[in-house]
Amino acid sequence: MAMACLVGVALSPPASAQQPSAWQGKTATQWAEKLSDPDMRVRWYATYDLGQYGPQAAAAVKPLRKVLENRPEQEYVRAGAAWALGRIGPAAAAAEPLLQETLASTLISVRRNSAEALGNLGAAAKPAVPALLKALGDPDSGVSANAAVALWKLKKHPKALPALVALLDKGTDAAPLQAAEALRSFGTEPDAIAALVGALAHRDADVRRAAARSLGQIGAAALPALEKALRGEDQPARLGAVEALGWMGAPAVPSLIAALKNDSPPVRRSAARALGRLGPAAKSAEPALVEAVNDRYEEIRKAAAAALSAIRAE
């Protein structure tokens, strides 16, 4: 497990109440005790493990705050503490002033995770809105993306979405990828869906994949926009739309069935493969796949046959 798990654009939501009573053989209290271990790696793992408990680690808020406010502490350990506080969510409300302070840290990973954490604290973090607005202009695009998501979660702030759309258009570093990942947090917001559909044709393949995954996770609200993209002329956008439908799962089966008749052979093949990955959940696609087994292109015939096998498998 690399430390990068906690220092990127960590956009995971606050942990739910369905969290473990023990993680890796230890209770939250036992992991909190590890925060003072002399080994930096142990302290870092303790922050990660506490984050797995979500609200159940509320008793660890005080020691996590102590780690975060300790300036001599190693950067990733402090960033891990910020991340864990965000995973605890509203129960970590007492950390809001400190997280607002560390949002201006000189350490990039600490700023990134402080921005994310503030967005997960709920109403208690509303005093941090001015600081988050300032963070939209941070030189690090990861900080900007996390600040935008936090602003949306806290206040549906009107500057949040335009900030991410601007990052999508940015031609340097990882900004477009981070924006495509962050936009899934905007859920069914039409402008966010439109921005992601536009990103399906992005010049960077990683951005296209991230946009597809985000659209798939948004779910059925993205279906009309994806179906429109499938009817368009932009080939990367059409392929991205099929990938997004595959991420979406069962609600996308009718749209994937329609894609089996798309005039683009790569789209038809991708649709067959996506249906196969869904397995028995795509049972209603059997007649269309049987027809696709007779497609003029061998690669589509093979993909359709494989999909049928997967769907019929028990």
Order of alpha helices (4+ residues) and beta strands (2+ residues): alpha-alpha-alpha-alpha-alpha-alpha-alpha-alpha-alpha-alpha-alpha-alpha-alpha-alpha-alpha-alpha-alpha-alpha
